[in-house]
Amino acid sequence: MSASVTTFFVEAGKNILYFSFDYPKLEYAEIFQIIGSLDLKNPAPYQHEQLLYVVHGYGKLPYPVGLRPAEIDGGTEKYTWDRGTDQNMKDYLDKIQATGVWKHTGGEGPSYIFESADGMEIVEITKDEKELTYQYSYPDREE
C-alpha cells in the first residue's frame, strides 16, 4: 500500500487551519481524534440551514443528518427527527427519488414506499410528528 498525504482544513472564525497527515501511517480514526481535540478560542459554529443527508455503511438510502435513534429492531428503525417539518419531509422524499437508486412505488400522507432500482430492497418510510420509521423488506431473500 502506498502512502498518501491527506489534507484537512478547519475554519476558526476568519482563520482557516490546514492539517496534512501521512495516511495510512495514521488511521482516519486517529486523524479525526486529533482534529476533534483542537481547542480553538472563540470558535463560531458553522450554521448550515439546508438539510444534509448521509448514507450508512453499504446502504443506498439517504438519511437526514440529525436523526436520533429511538428504536432499532430487525427490519424496523425508528428515529426522532427534530427538523421533521412537512416541508423538510417533502424535500427528503425528493432527495430519495433524485438519487436514481430508489423509485416511489406507493403510499401517500404519512407513509411512502420506495423500491430499490434492482428490486432487492423495499422500504416504507412513515412520518408521525417528529418520528421517522423505516420498515425494510427484502422480497427475493429467503428468511
C-alpha positions in Angstrom: 0.0 0.0 0.0 1.4 3.3 -0.9 1.4 6.3 1.5 -0.5 9.4 0.6 -0.9 12.8 2.2 -4.4 13.7 3.3 -5.2 17.3 4.0 -8.0 18.7 6.2 -9.0 22.2 6.9 -10.8 23.7 9.9 -12.5 27.1 9.8 -12.0 29.0 13.0 -13.6 32.4 12.7 -11.7 34.3 10.0 -8.8 31.8 10.1 -8.5 28.6 8.1 -6.2 26.0 9.6 -4.7 23.3 7.3 -3.5 19.9 8.5 -1.7 17.3 6.5 -1.4 13.8 7.7 0.5 10.8 6.2 -2.1 8.1 5.6 -2.0 5.1 6.4 0.7 5.8 9.0 -2.1 7.5 10.9 -5.5 5.9 10.5 -8.5 8.1 9.9 -9.8 7.4 13.5 -6.5 8.9 14.8 -6.7 11.8 12.5 -10.3 12.7 13.4 -9.4 12.3 17.1 -6.5 14.8 16.6 -8.8 17.3 14.8 -11.6 16.8 17.3 -9.3 17.5 20.2 -8.4 21.0 18.9 -9.2 23.7 21.4 -9.8 26.9 19.5 -10.5 30.2 21.2 -14.0 31.6 20.5 -14.8 29.3 17.6 -18.0 30.3 15.8 -20.1 27.3 14.8 -21.0 26.8 11.2 -24.7 27.0 10.6 -26.0 25.1 7.6 -29.7 25.9 7.2 -30.4 23.4 4.4 -30.9 19.7 5.1 -27.9 17.4 4.8 -28.1 13.7 4.1 -25.9 10.7 4.7 -25.9 7.0 3.8 -25.0 4.4 6.4 -22.4 1.7 5.7 -23.1 0.0 2.4 -26.7 1.2 2.3 -28.1 3.2 -0.6 -30.9 5.1 1.2 -30.0 8.7 2.3 -31.0 9.6 5.8 -31.4 13.2 7.0 -28.5 14.3 9.2 -29.6 14.8 12.8 -31.8 11.8 13.3 -31.6 10.3 16.8 -32.2 6.6 17.2 -35.3 5.8 19.2 -35.6 2.0 18.5 -33.9 -0.4 16.1 -35.4 -3.9 15.9 -34.7 -6.2 12.9 -36.0 -4.6 9.8 -37.7 -1.7 11.7 -35.8 1.5 12.6 -37.4 4.4 14.5 -35.7 7.8 14.8 -36.6 11.1 16.3 -36.2 13.9 13.7 -36.3 17.4 15.3 -36.3 19.1 11.9 -39.2 16.8 10.7 -41.5 19.5 9.3 -43.8 18.8 6.4 -41.6 20.8 4.0 -38.4 19.0 5.2 -40.2 15.7 4.6 -41.1 16.7 1.1 -37.5 17.8 0.5 -36.3 14.4 1.9 -38.6 12.4 -0.3 -37.4 14.4 -3.4 -33.8 13.7 -2.3 -34.5 9.9 -2.2 -36.0 10.0 -5.7 -33.2 12.2 -7.0 -30.6 9.5 -6.2 -31.8 7.4 -9.1 -31.4 4.4 -6.9 -35.0 4.5 -5.4 -38.4 4.8 -7.1 -41.6 5.7 -5.3 -44.0 2.8 -5.6 -46.8 3.6 -3.3 -48.2 5.4 -0.3 -49.1 9.0 0.5 -49.8 11.0 3.6 -47.7 9.7 6.5 -46.3 6.6 4.7 -44.3 6.3 1.5 -42.9 3.1 -0.1 -39.7 3.1 -2.1 -38.2 0.2 -4.1 -34.5 0.0 -5.0 -33.8 0.1 -8.7 -32.6 -3.5 -8.6 -35.8 -4.7 -6.8 -33.8 -6.2 -4.0 -35.0 -3.8 -1.2 -38.2 -2.2 -0.3 -38.5 0.5 2.4 -41.6 2.0 3.8 -41.0 5.4 5.5 -43.6 6.7 7.9 -43.6 10.2 9.4 -45.5 10.7 12.6 -45.0 14.2 14.1 -41.2 14.2 14.8 -40.7 10.5 14.4 -39.5 8.7 11.2 -40.0 4.9 11.0 -38.3 2.8 8.3 -39.6 -0.7 7.6 -37.2 -2.6 5.4 -38.1 -5.8 3.5 -36.2 -7.9 1.0 -38.6 -9.6 -1.4 -36.3 -12.1 -3.1 -34.3 -13.0 0.0 -35.1 -16.3 1.8 -35.6 -15.9 5.6 
